[in-house]
């Protein structure tokens, strides 16, 4: 990666990527997009790779330099570098579930994502829909299952009606998700989801159009980005559809004024109820017959790769990514 001479007048940004989950490969793609877009006249950018072997920074000569976890600093050219802000690009643990946020809070380092409590809550799909539902947001009927205390397929289907979605309760990027149309498909779907997580969510299918909406806060104002409709060639928006070209993402979505107003209001309400910070992506199903939006999940560190919707929505807003990421960093520094 290109390195830049240290400038004490620039904001030193730790672009944090990698992670311990299956989503690490997406994190690296997001980090590449963000790194390329950041204004290097304002920001001194250092990519920090957090993975199973440790926390590393690759220096100008290609050497891996360990991050000092005592204060999240590195050595570069004989100089100790301490960062002004952490720009979060880890999808999954430990960057999306609140673990890193808690660490950064303890050492006093601002970061660009939601805080520890919100990150931990939203990483758990079942807890997220429970809190959102309690706050008046439409959500699907669901069951929360634990590997050591799982219900049998018959018990599940005595509480929920087919078709259902079976998904890992923590994480994102559509790993381990199945749509179950027939009862005999349920055991394999449960096994697939439990390979990704010890907790899973079984959720009744809601018929409708699927939308995903980016929301962010800057200078105290909550802004909803242009709405994207997801149309997939597959049965649902799985990993292949999301990242391997098996879907069409229409931004801005071709929707009625009623749909736009309902979805926008729901997205703003979810962001506020969950006390979000930075940019998040909220997924909805819209039931046109009932004129109602149902929240599916909240992603507090949404993908920023070229295949991701947030960059599409920013551009559809008439903005550029350089300014957008600059606003996100500035907002995080306001919380210092």
Protein Blocks (a to p, Z undefined) as FASTA:
>chain_A
ZZddddfkbccddddehijbfklmmmmmmmmmmmmmpcfklpccddddddfkbccdddfk
opacdddfklopadeehiacddfbdcdfbecjfklnommmmmmmmnopacfbdcfklmmm
mmpmklmmmmmmmnopacdddddddfklcccfklmmmmpccddddddfbdcehioiacdf
bfklmmmmmmmmmmmpcbdcdddddeddddddddddeehiacdddddddddfbfbdcfkl
mmnopaccdddddddfklmmmmmmmmmmmmmmnopghjddddddddfklopacdfbdcfb
dcfbfkbmklmmmmmnopafklmmmmmmmmmmmmZZ
